[in-house]
Amino acid sequence: MTHSVVAADVVISLLPPFPVLVIIALCVAAKRRTEGEAAARSETVRRSEAVRRSEAVRKSEAVRKSEAVRAAETHRRFVLHAQTAGIAVVACLGAWVLGGAHYFWPGWVMLGAVTSVALHARSAFALPYSNES
């Protein structure tokens, strides 16, 4: 009876934890949003090219490229951060399981990782605040 309880505890502890799933969902959502925005942006650019030519103020090609490069770099850094946090959480879970699976200390690591990735997502992908009404 004791062996089945211990085996059940180990099996339950090996299931993917909720914070890791949240990190994975954030990465997938950020990637989908970026791809969708790129497709919508390219369609909008094609439709409004005639209007842009007639505008008095127009961004130069270098400025547009630098904005695209900056957006791609922001997305790349976020994905790298989320992946690193996920690996750290999985490593801590492995150490916890190998150490006897008593007090669930990896929860503190998960809390820090999820908070860090969530704040990074907010700062990287949030729309800029505008005070104008």
DSSP file (Angstrom, degrees, kcal/mol; ACC not computed):
  #  RESIDUE AA STRUCTURE BP1 BP2  ACC     N-H-->O    O-->H-N    N-H-->O    O-->H-N    TCO  KAPPA ALPHA  PHI   PSI    X-CA   Y-CA   Z-CA
    1    1 A M     >        0   0    0      0, 0.0     4,-1.6     0, 0.0     5,-0.1   0.000 360.0 360.0 360.0 -39.8    0.0    0.0    0.0
    2    2 A T  H  >  +     0   0    0      1,-0.2     4,-2.1     2,-0.2     5,-0.2   0.889 360.0  53.4 -65.9 -38.8    2.8    2.4    0.9
    3    3 A H  H  > S+     0   0    0      1,-0.2     4,-2.5     2,-0.2    -1,-0.2   0.879 106.9  51.3 -66.0 -37.1    4.5    1.8   -2.5
    4    4 A S  H  > S+     0   0    0      2,-0.2     4,-2.3     1,-0.2    -1,-0.2   0.862 109.6  50.2 -69.5 -34.1    1.4    2.6   -4.5
    5    5 A V  H  X S+     0   0    0     -4,-1.6     4,-2.2     2,-0.2    -2,-0.2   0.925 112.9  45.8 -68.1 -43.2    0.9    5.9   -2.6
    6    6 A V  H  X S+     0   0    0     -4,-2.1     4,-2.2     2,-0.2    -2,-0.2   0.918 113.4  49.6 -65.4 -42.8    4.5    6.9   -3.2
    7    7 A A  H  X S+     0   0    0     -4,-2.5     4,-2.4     1,-0.2    -2,-0.2   0.902 110.9  50.0 -62.7 -41.0    4.3    5.9   -6.9
    8    8 A A  H  X S+     0   0    0     -4,-2.3     4,-2.5     1,-0.2    -1,-0.2   0.895 109.7  51.2 -64.7 -39.2    1.1    7.9   -7.3
    9    9 A D  H  X S+     0   0    0     -4,-2.2     4,-2.3     2,-0.2    -2,-0.2   0.903 110.9  48.1 -63.9 -40.5    2.7   11.0   -5.6
   10   10 A V  H  X S+     0   0    0     -4,-2.2     4,-1.2     2,-0.2    -2,-0.2   0.918 111.7  49.6 -67.0 -42.3    5.6   10.7   -8.0
   11   11 A V  H  X S+     0   0    0     -4,-2.4     4,-0.6     1,-0.2     3,-0.4   0.921 112.7  47.3 -62.3 -44.0    3.3   10.4  -11.1
   12   12 A I  H >< S+     0   0    0     -4,-2.5     3,-1.0     1,-0.2    -1,-0.2   0.893 110.4  52.6 -64.5 -39.2    1.3   13.4  -10.0
   13   13 A S  H 3< S+     0   0    0     -4,-2.3    -1,-0.2     1,-0.2    -2,-0.2   0.728 103.9  58.0 -71.3 -19.9    4.4   15.4   -9.3
   14   14 A L  H 3< S+     0   0    0     -4,-1.2    -1,-0.2    -3,-0.4    -2,-0.2   0.591  81.1 106.8 -85.1 -10.5    5.7   14.7  -12.9
   15   15 A L  S << S-     0   0    0     -3,-1.0    -3,-0.0    -4,-0.6     0, 0.0  -0.368  90.4 -89.6 -64.6 147.3    2.7   16.2  -14.5
   16   16 A P        -     0   0    0      0, 0.0    -1,-0.1     0, 0.0    -2,-0.1  -0.390  48.1-123.8 -60.8 128.3    3.4   19.5  -16.2
   17   17 A P     >  -     0   0    0      0, 0.0     4,-1.6     0, 0.0     3,-0.4  -0.358  16.5-114.3 -73.8 155.1    2.8   22.3  -13.7
   18   18 A F  H  > S+     0   0    0      1,-0.2     4,-2.1     2,-0.2     5,-0.2   0.882 111.9  55.6 -57.8 -44.7    0.3   25.0  -14.4
   19   19 A P  H  > S+     0   0    0      0, 0.0     4,-2.3     0, 0.0    -1,-0.2   0.877 105.8  52.1 -60.9 -35.6    2.9   27.9  -14.5
   20   20 A V  H  > S+     0   0    0     -3,-0.4     4,-2.3     1,-0.2    -2,-0.2   0.912 109.4  50.0 -65.0 -40.4    4.9   26.1  -17.2
   21   21 A L  H  X S+     0   0    0     -4,-1.6     4,-2.5     1,-0.2    -1,-0.2   0.871 109.1  52.5 -63.5 -36.5    1.8   25.7  -19.3
   22   22 A V  H  X S+     0   0    0     -4,-2.1     4,-2.4     2,-0.2    -2,-0.2   0.914 108.9  49.4 -64.8 -42.9    1.1   29.5  -18.8
   23   23 A I  H  X S+     0   0    0     -4,-2.3     4,-2.1     2,-0.2    -2,-0.2   0.919 112.1  48.0 -62.6 -43.8    4.6   30.3  -20.0
   24   24 A I  H  X S+     0   0    0     -4,-2.3     4,-2.4     1,-0.2    -2,-0.2   0.917 111.1  50.9 -63.1 -42.9    4.1   28.1  -23.1
   25   25 A A  H  X S+     0   0    0     -4,-2.5     4,-2.6     1,-0.2    -2,-0.2   0.885 108.9  51.8 -63.0 -38.4    0.8   29.7  -23.8
   26   26 A L  H  X S+     0   0    0     -4,-2.4     4,-2.5     2,-0.2    -1,-0.2   0.909 110.0  48.9 -63.9 -41.8    2.3   33.2  -23.5
   27   27 A C  H  X S+     0   0    0     -4,-2.1     4,-2.2     2,-0.2    -2,-0.2   0.932 113.7  45.6 -63.3 -45.6    5.0   32.3  -26.0
   28   28 A V  H  X S+     0   0    0     -4,-2.4     4,-2.7     1,-0.2     5,-0.2   0.915 113.9  48.9 -64.6 -42.9    2.5   30.8  -28.5
   29   29 A A  H  X S+     0   0    0     -4,-2.6     4,-2.7     1,-0.2    -1,-0.2   0.900 111.1  49.9 -64.8 -40.5    0.1   33.8  -28.1
   30   30 A A  H  X S+     0   0    0     -4,-2.5     4,-2.2     2,-0.2    -1,-0.2   0.906 112.6  47.3 -64.5 -40.6    3.0   36.3  -28.6
   31   31 A K  H  X S+     0   0    0     -4,-2.2     4,-2.5     2,-0.2    -2,-0.2   0.933 114.0  46.4 -66.5 -45.9    4.1   34.4  -31.7
   32   32 A R  H  X S+     0   0    0     -4,-2.7     4,-2.8     1,-0.2     5,-0.2   0.910 112.9  50.1 -62.5 -41.7    0.6   34.2  -33.2
   33   33 A R  H  X S+     0   0    0     -4,-2.7     4,-2.6    -5,-0.2    -1,-0.2   0.913 111.5  48.4 -64.1 -41.7   -0.1   37.9  -32.4
   34   34 A T  H  X S+     0   0    0     -4,-2.2     4,-2.2     2,-0.2    -2,-0.2   0.918 113.6  46.4 -64.9 -43.5    3.2   38.9  -34.1
   35   35 A E  H  X S+     0   0    0     -4,-2.5     4,-2.2     2,-0.2    -2,-0.2   0.909 114.3  48.0 -65.6 -41.4    2.4   36.8  -37.2
   36   36 A G  H  X S+     0   0    0     -4,-2.8     4,-2.5     1,-0.2    -2,-0.2   0.896 111.9  49.3 -65.6 -40.0   -1.1   38.1  -37.4
   37   37 A E  H  X S+     0   0    0     -4,-2.6     4,-2.8    -5,-0.2    -1,-0.2   0.885 109.7  52.1 -66.0 -38.1    0.0   41.7  -36.9
   38   38 A A  H  X S+     0   0    0     -4,-2.2     4,-2.3     2,-0.2    -2,-0.2   0.918 112.0  45.5 -65.2 -42.2    2.6   41.2  -39.7
   39   39 A A  H  X S+     0   0    0     -4,-2.2     4,-2.0     2,-0.2    -2,-0.2   0.926 116.3  45.1 -66.3 -44.0    0.0   39.9  -42.1
   40   40 A A  H  X S+     0   0    0     -4,-2.5     4,-2.4     1,-0.2    -2,-0.2   0.891 113.1  51.3 -66.0 -38.9   -2.5   42.6  -41.2
   41   41 A R  H  X S+     0   0    0     -4,-2.8     4,-2.4     2,-0.2    -2,-0.2   0.908 109.5  49.0 -65.5 -42.4    0.2   45.3  -41.4
   42   42 A S  H  X S+     0   0    0     -4,-2.3     4,-2.0     2,-0.2    -1,-0.2   0.889 112.5  48.5 -66.6 -37.3    1.4   44.1  -44.9
   43   43 A E  H  X S+     0   0    0     -4,-2.0     4,-2.1     2,-0.2    -2,-0.2   0.906 112.2  48.8 -66.4 -41.5   -2.2   44.1  -46.2
   44   44 A T  H  X S+     0   0    0     -4,-2.4     4,-2.2     1,-0.2    -2,-0.2   0.892 109.3  52.9 -64.6 -39.7   -2.8   47.6  -44.7
   45   45 A V  H  < S+     0   0    0     -4,-2.4     4,-0.3     1,-0.2    -1,-0.2   0.913 109.4  48.7 -63.1 -42.5    0.4   48.9  -46.3
   46   46 A R  H >< S+     0   0    0     -4,-2.0     3,-0.7     1,-0.2     4,-0.3   0.908 113.7  46.2 -63.5 -41.9   -0.7   47.6  -49.7
   47   47 A R  H 3< S+     0   0    0     -4,-2.1     3,-0.3     1,-0.2     4,-0.2   0.853 118.4  40.0 -70.1 -34.6   -4.1   49.1  -49.5
   48   48 A S  T 3X S+     0   0    0     -4,-2.2     4,-2.3     1,-0.2    -1,-0.2   0.206  79.3 107.3-104.6  17.8   -3.0   52.5  -48.3
   49   49 A E  H <> S+     0   0    0     -3,-0.7     4,-1.7    -4,-0.3    -1,-0.2   0.888  81.2  50.9 -63.2 -38.6    0.1   53.0  -50.4
   50   50 A A  H  > S+     0   0    0     -3,-0.3     4,-1.0    -4,-0.3    -1,-0.2   0.889 111.3  48.3 -65.9 -38.4   -1.6   55.6  -52.6
   51   51 A V  H  > S+     0   0    0     -4,-0.2     4,-0.8     1,-0.2     3,-0.4   0.895 108.9  53.8 -68.0 -39.8   -2.7   57.6  -49.5
   52   52 A R  H >< S+     0   0    0     -4,-2.3     3,-0.6     1,-0.2    -1,-0.2   0.855 102.9  57.2 -64.5 -34.8    0.7   57.4  -48.0
   53   53 A R  H 3< S+     0   0    0     -4,-1.7    -1,-0.2     1,-0.2    -2,-0.2   0.853 107.8  47.7 -64.7 -32.8    2.3   58.9  -51.1
   54   54 A S  H 3< S+     0   0    0     -4,-1.0    -1,-0.2    -3,-0.4    -2,-0.2   0.597  87.9 106.6 -86.4 -10.0    0.1   62.0  -50.8
   55   55 A E    <<  -     0   0    0     -4,-0.8     3,-0.0    -3,-0.6    -3,-0.0  -0.435  66.6-141.3 -70.7 143.4    0.7   62.6  -47.1
   56   56 A A  S    S+     0   0    0      1,-0.2     2,-0.6    -2,-0.1    -1,-0.1   0.893  90.8  50.3 -71.1 -40.4    3.0   65.5  -46.3
   57   57 A V  S    S+     0   0    0     -3,-0.0     2,-0.4     2,-0.0    -1,-0.2  -0.890  71.9 166.8-104.8 121.9    4.7   63.7  -43.5
   58   58 A R        -     0   0    0     -2,-0.6     2,-0.2    -4,-0.0    -5,-0.0  -0.996  35.5-116.8-136.9 138.3    6.0   60.3  -44.3
   59   59 A K        -     0   0    0     -2,-0.4     2,-0.1     1,-0.1    -2,-0.0  -0.476  34.7-117.4 -72.4 143.4    8.4   58.1  -42.5
   60   60 A S     >  -     0   0    0     -2,-0.2     4,-1.9     1,-0.1     5,-0.2  -0.330  23.7-110.4 -75.1 162.8   11.7   57.3  -44.2
   61   61 A E  H  > S+     0   0    0      1,-0.2     4,-2.3     2,-0.2     5,-0.2   0.860 117.4  56.2 -63.1 -36.2   12.5   53.8  -45.2
   62   62 A A  H  > S+     0   0    0      1,-0.2     4,-2.2     2,-0.2    -1,-0.2   0.884 106.4  49.8 -65.0 -38.3   15.3   53.6  -42.6
   63   63 A V  H  > S+     0   0    0      2,-0.2     4,-2.0     1,-0.2    -1,-0.2   0.913 110.9  49.2 -67.7 -42.3   12.9   54.5  -39.8
   64   64 A R  H  X S+     0   0    0     -4,-1.9     4,-2.1     1,-0.2    -2,-0.2   0.907 112.1  48.4 -63.6 -41.2   10.4   51.8  -40.9
   65   65 A K  H  X S+     0   0    0     -4,-2.3     4,-2.6     1,-0.2    -1,-0.2   0.905 110.0  51.6 -65.9 -39.5   13.1   49.2  -41.1
   66   66 A S  H  X S+     0   0    0     -4,-2.2     4,-2.3     1,-0.2    -1,-0.2   0.872 109.3  50.6 -66.4 -34.8   14.5   50.1  -37.7
   67   67 A E  H  X S+     0   0    0     -4,-2.0     4,-2.4     2,-0.2    -1,-0.2   0.907 111.6  47.6 -66.5 -41.5   11.0   49.8  -36.2
   68   68 A A  H  X S+     0   0    0     -4,-2.1     4,-2.4     2,-0.2    -2,-0.2   0.905 112.9  48.4 -65.3 -41.1   10.6   46.4  -37.7
   69   69 A V  H  X S+     0   0    0     -4,-2.6     4,-2.4     2,-0.2    -2,-0.2   0.907 111.5  50.2 -64.6 -41.7   14.0   45.3  -36.5
   70   70 A R  H  X S+     0   0    0     -4,-2.3     4,-2.4     2,-0.2    -2,-0.2   0.903 110.9  49.0 -64.2 -41.3   13.2   46.6  -33.0
   71   71 A A  H  X S+     0   0    0     -4,-2.4     4,-2.2     2,-0.2    -2,-0.2   0.913 112.4  47.9 -64.9 -42.0    9.9   44.7  -32.9
   72   72 A A  H  X S+     0   0    0     -4,-2.4     4,-2.4     1,-0.2    -2,-0.2   0.900 112.3  49.4 -65.1 -40.0   11.5   41.5  -34.0
   73   73 A E  H  X S+     0   0    0     -4,-2.4     4,-2.5     2,-0.2    -2,-0.2   0.893 109.8  51.4 -66.0 -40.1   14.3   41.9  -31.4
   74   74 A T  H  X S+     0   0    0     -4,-2.4     4,-2.0     2,-0.2    -2,-0.2   0.925 112.0  46.6 -61.7 -44.7   11.7   42.6  -28.7
   75   75 A H  H  X S+     0   0    0     -4,-2.2     4,-2.5     2,-0.2    -2,-0.2   0.915 112.0  50.7 -64.1 -43.1    9.8   39.4  -29.7
   76   76 A R  H  X S+     0   0    0     -4,-2.4     4,-2.2     1,-0.2    -2,-0.2   0.908 110.6  48.7 -62.3 -42.4   13.0   37.3  -29.8
   77   77 A R  H  X S+     0   0    0     -4,-2.5     4,-2.2     2,-0.2    -1,-0.2   0.886 111.2  50.4 -65.6 -38.5   14.1   38.5  -26.3
   78   78 A F  H  X S+     0   0    0     -4,-2.0     4,-2.7     2,-0.2     5,-0.2   0.940 111.0  47.7 -65.0 -46.4   10.7   37.7  -24.8
   79   79 A V  H  X S+     0   0    0     -4,-2.5     4,-2.6     1,-0.2     5,-0.2   0.910 112.1  50.2 -62.2 -41.4   10.6   34.2  -26.3
   80   80 A L  H  X S+     0   0    0     -4,-2.2     4,-2.4    -5,-0.2    -1,-0.2   0.908 111.3  49.0 -62.5 -41.7   14.2   33.6  -25.0
   81   81 A H  H  X S+     0   0    0     -4,-2.2     4,-2.5     2,-0.2    -2,-0.2   0.930 112.3  47.8 -62.6 -46.2   13.2   34.8  -21.5
   82   82 A A  H  X S+     0   0    0     -4,-2.7     4,-2.3     1,-0.2    -2,-0.2   0.903 113.0  48.4 -64.0 -41.1   10.1   32.6  -21.4
   83   83 A Q  H  X S+     0   0    0     -4,-2.6     4,-2.4    -5,-0.2    -1,-0.2   0.916 111.7  49.4 -65.0 -42.7   12.1   29.6  -22.6
   84   84 A T  H  X S+     0   0    0     -4,-2.4     4,-2.3     2,-0.2    -2,-0.2   0.910 111.3  49.2 -62.9 -42.6   14.8   30.2  -20.0
   85   85 A A  H  X S+     0   0    0     -4,-2.5     4,-2.3     1,-0.2    -1,-0.2   0.912 110.9  50.8 -63.9 -41.3   12.3   30.5  -17.2
   86   86 A G  H  X S+     0   0    0     -4,-2.3     4,-2.5     1,-0.2    -2,-0.2   0.902 110.0  49.1 -62.3 -41.9   10.5   27.3  -18.3
   87   87 A I  H  X S+     0   0    0     -4,-2.4     4,-2.5     2,-0.2    -1,-0.2   0.904 110.6  51.0 -64.7 -41.1   13.8   25.4  -18.4
   88   88 A A  H  X S+     0   0    0     -4,-2.3     4,-2.2     2,-0.2    -2,-0.2   0.909 111.1  48.1 -63.2 -41.5   14.7   26.7  -14.9
   89   89 A V  H  X S+     0   0    0     -4,-2.3     4,-2.4     2,-0.2    -2,-0.2   0.927 112.3  48.2 -65.1 -44.6   11.3   25.6  -13.6
   90   90 A V  H  X S+     0   0    0     -4,-2.5     4,-2.3     1,-0.2    -2,-0.2   0.896 111.1  51.2 -63.7 -39.5   11.6   22.2  -15.1
   91   91 A A  H  X S+     0   0    0     -4,-2.5     4,-2.3     2,-0.2    -1,-0.2   0.909 110.5  48.8 -63.5 -41.5   15.1   21.8  -13.7
   92   92 A C  H  X S+     0   0    0     -4,-2.2     4,-2.4     2,-0.2    -2,-0.2   0.888 109.9  51.7 -65.8 -38.4   13.8   22.8  -10.2
   93   93 A L  H  X S+     0   0    0     -4,-2.4     4,-2.5     2,-0.2    -2,-0.2   0.906 109.5  50.2 -63.7 -40.1   11.0   20.3  -10.5
   94   94 A G  H  X S+     0   0    0     -4,-2.3     4,-2.6     2,-0.2    -2,-0.2   0.916 111.4  47.7 -62.9 -42.9   13.5   17.6  -11.4
   95   95 A A  H  X S+     0   0    0     -4,-2.3     4,-1.6     2,-0.2    -2,-0.2   0.887 111.7  51.2 -64.6 -38.4   15.6   18.4   -8.4
   96   96 A W  H  <>S+     0   0    0     -4,-2.4     5,-2.5     2,-0.2     6,-0.3   0.922 111.9  45.8 -64.6 -44.8   12.6   18.4   -6.2
   97   97 A V  H ><5S+     0   0    0     -4,-2.5     3,-1.3     1,-0.2    -2,-0.2   0.927 114.7  47.3 -65.2 -44.3   11.4   15.0   -7.4
   98   98 A L  H 3<5S+     0   0    0     -4,-2.6    -1,-0.2     1,-0.3    -2,-0.2   0.775 106.9  59.6 -68.5 -24.2   14.9   13.5   -7.1
   99   99 A G  T 3<5S-     0   0    0     -4,-1.6    -1,-0.3    -5,-0.2    -2,-0.2   0.405 131.5 -84.6 -86.0   3.1   15.3   15.0   -3.6
  100  100 A G  T < 5 -     0   0    0     -3,-1.3    -3,-0.2    -4,-0.2    -2,-0.1   0.324  49.6-107.5 114.9  -8.2   12.3   13.2   -2.2
  101  101 A A  S   <S+     0   0    0     -5,-2.5     3,-0.1    -6,-0.2    -4,-0.1   0.912  72.0 135.7  54.6  51.9    9.4   15.4   -3.2
  102  102 A H        +     0   0    0      1,-0.3    -2,-0.1    -6,-0.3    -6,-0.0   0.535  60.7  17.6 -93.5-116.3    8.6   16.7    0.2
  103  103 A Y  S    S-     0   0    0      1,-0.1     2,-2.1     2,-0.1    -1,-0.3  -0.342  84.1-121.6 -57.8 131.9    7.9   20.4    0.7
  104  104 A F    >   +     0   0    0      1,-0.2     3,-0.9    -3,-0.1     4,-0.2  -0.480  49.6 156.7 -81.7  75.4    7.0   21.9   -2.7
  105  105 A W  T >>  +     0   0    0     -2,-2.1     3,-1.7     1,-0.2     4,-0.8   0.745  59.6  74.9 -73.5 -23.9    9.7   24.6   -2.8
  106  106 A P  H 3> S+     0   0    0      0, 0.0     4,-2.7     0, 0.0    -1,-0.2   0.706  79.6  77.2 -63.3 -13.8    9.7   24.8   -6.7
  107  107 A G  H <> S+     0   0    0     -3,-0.9     4,-2.4     1,-0.2    -2,-0.2   0.862  91.3  52.4 -60.0 -34.7    6.5   26.7   -6.3
  108  108 A W  H <> S+     0   0    0     -3,-1.7     4,-2.1    -4,-0.2    -1,-0.2   0.886 109.3  48.4 -69.0 -38.3    8.5   29.8   -5.2
  109  109 A V  H  X S+     0   0    0     -4,-0.8     4,-2.6     2,-0.2    -2,-0.2   0.915 112.1  49.8 -65.5 -42.3   10.7   29.4   -8.4
  110  110 A M  H  X S+     0   0    0     -4,-2.7     4,-3.0     2,-0.2     5,-0.3   0.915 108.5  52.7 -61.7 -43.5    7.5   29.1  -10.5
  111  111 A L  H  X S+     0   0    0     -4,-2.4     4,-2.1     1,-0.2    -1,-0.2   0.930 112.9  43.9 -59.5 -45.9    6.0   32.2   -8.9
  112  112 A G  H  X S+     0   0    0     -4,-2.1     4,-2.4     2,-0.2    -1,-0.2   0.903 115.0  48.7 -65.4 -41.3    9.1   34.2   -9.6
  113  113 A A  H  X S+     0   0    0     -4,-2.6     4,-2.6     2,-0.2     5,-0.2   0.930 113.4  45.5 -66.5 -46.0    9.4   32.9  -13.2
  114  114 A V  H  X S+     0   0    0     -4,-3.0     4,-2.5     2,-0.2     5,-0.2   0.909 114.5  48.8 -65.3 -41.2    5.7   33.5  -14.1
  115  115 A T  H  X S+     0   0    0     -4,-2.1     4,-2.5    -5,-0.3     5,-0.2   0.932 112.8  48.0 -63.0 -45.0    5.8   37.0  -12.6
  116  116 A S  H  X S+     0   0    0     -4,-2.4     4,-2.1     1,-0.2    -2,-0.2   0.924 114.5  44.6 -62.5 -46.0    9.0   37.9  -14.4
  117  117 A V  H  X S+     0   0    0     -4,-2.6     4,-2.6     2,-0.2    -1,-0.2   0.889 112.9  51.9 -67.9 -38.6    7.7   36.6  -17.8
  118  118 A A  H  X S+     0   0    0     -4,-2.5     4,-2.3    -5,-0.2    -2,-0.2   0.919 111.2  46.8 -64.5 -42.9    4.3   38.2  -17.3
  119  119 A L  H  X S+     0   0    0     -4,-2.5     4,-2.3     2,-0.2    -1,-0.2   0.878 112.2  50.9 -66.1 -36.8    5.9   41.6  -16.5
  120  120 A H  H  X S+     0   0    0     -4,-2.1     4,-2.4    -5,-0.2     5,-0.2   0.916 110.3  49.3 -65.5 -42.2    8.2   41.2  -19.5
  121  121 A A  H  X S+     0   0    0     -4,-2.6     4,-2.5     2,-0.2     5,-0.3   0.906 111.1  50.5 -62.1 -41.5    5.3   40.4  -21.8
  122  122 A R  H  X S+     0   0    0     -4,-2.3     4,-1.3     1,-0.2    -2,-0.2   0.924 115.3  41.2 -63.7 -44.6    3.4   43.5  -20.5
  123  123 A S  H  < S+     0   0    0     -4,-2.3    -1,-0.2     1,-0.2    -2,-0.2   0.829 119.6  44.8 -74.5 -30.1    6.3   45.8  -21.1
  124  124 A A  H  < S+     0   0    0     -4,-2.4    -2,-0.2    -5,-0.2    -1,-0.2   0.862 126.6  23.4 -81.9 -36.2    7.3   44.3  -24.4
  125  125 A F  H  < S+     0   0    0     -4,-2.5    -3,-0.2    -5,-0.2    -2,-0.2   0.428  90.4 111.6-116.6   0.2    3.9   44.0  -26.1
  126  126 A A  S  < S-     0   0    0     -4,-1.3     3,-0.1    -5,-0.3    -4,-0.0  -0.436  73.1-107.3 -74.5 150.3    1.6   46.5  -24.4
  127  127 A L        -     0   0    0      1,-0.1    -1,-0.1    -2,-0.1    -2,-0.1  -0.499  44.1 -97.1 -71.6 146.0    0.4   49.5  -26.4
  128  128 A P        -     0   0    0      0, 0.0     2,-0.3     0, 0.0    -1,-0.1  -0.354  41.6-106.9 -65.2 145.0    2.0   52.7  -25.4
  129  129 A Y        -     0   0    0     -3,-0.1     2,-0.5     2,-0.0    -3,-0.0  -0.538  34.2-164.7 -74.1 133.1    0.0   54.9  -22.9
  130  130 A S        -     0   0    0     -2,-0.3    -3,-0.0     1,-0.1    -1,-0.0  -0.985  16.2-167.8-122.8 127.5   -1.6   57.9  -24.5
  131  131 A N        +     0   0    0     -2,-0.5     2,-0.2     2,-0.0    -1,-0.1   0.518  59.6 105.2 -88.6  -7.1   -2.9   60.8  -22.3
  132  132 A E              0   0    0      1,-0.1    -2,-0.1     0, 0.0     0, 0.0  -0.519 360.0 360.0 -78.0 141.8   -4.7   62.4  -25.3
  133  133 A S              0   0    0     -2,-0.2    -1,-0.1     0, 0.0    -2,-0.0   0.420 360.0 360.0-104.4 360.0   -8.5   62.0  -25.4
